[in-house]
C-alpha cells in the first residue's frame, strides 16, 4: 500500500537518503531503527512531502506521493505524529482534536473525539485542559489522537516515545497495539528496540541514509551482532 522505491532525498546539496526502498502493507506495522542522524526522520519527511525526494518514487495505494504537497498527502489518509509533538499549546485538548477534524469532516472512516480518547483514557480526563498544561506523555498521546482525527489508514510516528517515562511509554505502546489490532497500518521510528520488536511485523535498520538490514517477525535474524553493528547497543 505504501511503497518507497529508490528514494533519494537531499537537504540542499547534502544527500540524506540513498536509494531507500521498503513497503508498508495493509494493517502492517513497520519499524525504522538506526542510530542518530542515519536518516529515519528524513524518510518520514520524504513520505509526507515535507522534504520531497529528488529521486525515486513513493506511492500510496498506487498514487504517486512524491509530486504532491503535504496537505494532499494527508488527505489521502496518511496521519503524521511529528518528532517533538507540535500540539497547539494554547488550545484545549478538545480544541486540538476538533481543529484538525474540521478539515476532514467528509470522511466516513471510524475515528471521532470519543473514539480517539477511548484509546488514551488519560486524555478523556484532560479534555478541557490547555495543551501546554499536559505532561510530555499526555502531549504525545494528544499528538497521536490528533493524527487519528483525520481518519488515516496509515499513521507515521517519528520518535513515538522519546524522552517519556517508562510507564507512559507502555501506555503509548498499548494504544498503538489497539490501533494495530483494528487494522491501522503504522510506520514507527523509535529508540526502544524491544517495544518495536514486540509491535512490528517488519523492521528496517538504517545506516548513513540507506536501509542496510531488514527482517520480518518473529525476527530470528535480529541477533546481538545486528544490534551491536547497526544500533550500537
Ligand atoms: P535522529 O535520530 O537524530 O532524529 P535520524 O536518523 O532521524 O536521526 P535525520 O534527521 O533524518 O536522521 O538526518 C539524516 C541526515 O540528514 C543527517 O546527516 C542530518 O545531519 C542531515 N539533516 C537532517 N536535517 C537536516 C537539515 N534540515 N539540513 C541539513 N541536513 C539535515
Boltz pocket constraint, residues with backbone or C-beta under 6 A from the ligand:
constraints:
  - pocket:
      binder: B
      contacts: [[A, 11], [A, 14], [A, 15], [A, 16], [A, 34], [A, 35], [A, 36], [A, 37], [A, 38], [A, 39], [A, 40], [A, 41], [A, 42], [A, 43]]
      max_distance: 6.0
